Amino acid sequence: MNFLVSARRAELLSSNPKLRDLQVAKQNERLEKNYDRAAWFYERAAKVYSTNQIRSSKRFQLKYIEPGDKVLYLGAGTGEEAVMAARLGAEVTCIDISQAMLDVVQRKLGQESLSAELICQDAFDHQRIAHYDVVASNYFLNVFRRQDMIKMLGFTATLVRPGGRYMVADVARSQGNILAQAFNIFYLKLAMFAFWMLGLVPLHENYDYCKFFPDAGLETEHVEFFRYAKIGPVLFQSIVARRVT
Ligand SMILES: C[S@@+](CC[C@H](N)C(=O)[O-])C[C@H]1O[C@@H](n2cnc3c(N)ncnc32)[C@H](O)[C@@H]1O
C-alpha cells in the first residue's frame, strides 16, 4: 500500500511541474535551515574527521587557478578554499543556499581585507552560462541523490567557459588492499550516516564522478588522492576536468 502511495506521488510530481517546484522549494528550505545550524561547527568537524585532508584536497586546486581567473565555488559552505583563491588574486564568486555559511565566508574575507561575490541562492538558479574560467564543486555534489547529482553536474558544467576547468574535491571510492577498502567504506559511511541524521545529506552510494563527466561535456585531466593522516587509506580526491563541449 505504501509503495502504491509513493509511486502515485512520484507520478503526480513528475507530471505536474508546479508540484515538483513546490517540493524542491520545501526540500531546499529544510536543507537551508539544517546547514544554517551546521555553519558554526562544519569546518572544524571536517578538519578533525579528515585529519585536515579535506582542506588539502581543496587547496590542491589552487595549482589550476591564476590571478584574475573568474572562479565559482558551488555550495561554498564556510569557504576556506574560496578565501585561499581570493588571496591568490582570483575573482571569486561563492554560492550557497545557507546565509549562515556565507556569513562565515564574509567574516573571513573581512579579516584579511579580501573581497568576493557571495550569493545566497540555489545553484540551479545561477544563470551565468559559460561565464567562469573555473567552477569548483567541493563536497557539494555529494549532498544530492544520484539523479539530482547528475542534473546538478550537467547544469553547473555549463557555467564553465569552453576550455575552462570544472573541479571536484570530494570523498574517494575505496581502493588498495582489502583492509584499506574496508576502512574507506566504514569511515566514509559513518560520516554520511552522521550527516544524514543531521538532515544534511541523503544516504547514497559513493559517486564515481569521472564516469558522469562525458555526459556533462567534461574530460578528466587529473585525479589526486588524499590519504587518512597522509599515510593511511585513500579517503578523498581532487578531480580536475576540462569543459570540452
Ligand atoms: C557538505 S557542504 C560543503 C561545503 C564546502 N564546499 C566545503 O567543501 O567545505 C555542502 C554545502 O552546499 C550547500 N548547498 C546544498 N544544496 C545547495 C544548493 N542547491 N545550492 C547551493 N548550495 C547548496 C549547503 O548549504 C552547504 O554549505
The ligand as a Gaussian input file, in Angstrom:
#p B3LYP/6-31G(d) Opt

LIG

0 1
 C       28.821000      19.485000       2.543000
 S       28.775000      21.235000       2.453000
 C       30.302000      21.592000       1.598000
 C       30.784000      22.977000       1.881000
 C       32.129000      23.383000       1.234000
 N       32.077000      23.336000      -0.204000
 C       33.256000      22.541000       1.753000
 O       33.926000      21.888000       0.957000
 O       33.513000      22.548000       2.948000
 C       27.566000      21.482000       1.201000
 C       27.155000      22.941000       1.046000
 O       26.260000      23.028000      -0.063000
 C       25.204000      23.943000       0.264000
 N       24.067000      23.573000      -0.591000
 C       23.278000      22.471000      -0.518000
 N       22.390000      22.461000      -1.523000
 C       22.613000      23.577000      -2.253000
 C       22.034000      24.130000      -3.422000
 N       21.009000      23.528000      -4.050000
 N       22.537000      25.267000      -3.925000
 C       23.560000      25.905000      -3.310000
 N       24.145000      25.445000      -2.187000
 C       23.690000      24.294000      -1.662000
 C       24.982000      23.737000       1.757000
 O       24.358000      24.849000       2.359000
 C       26.425000      23.522000       2.252000
 O       27.042000      24.719000       2.641000

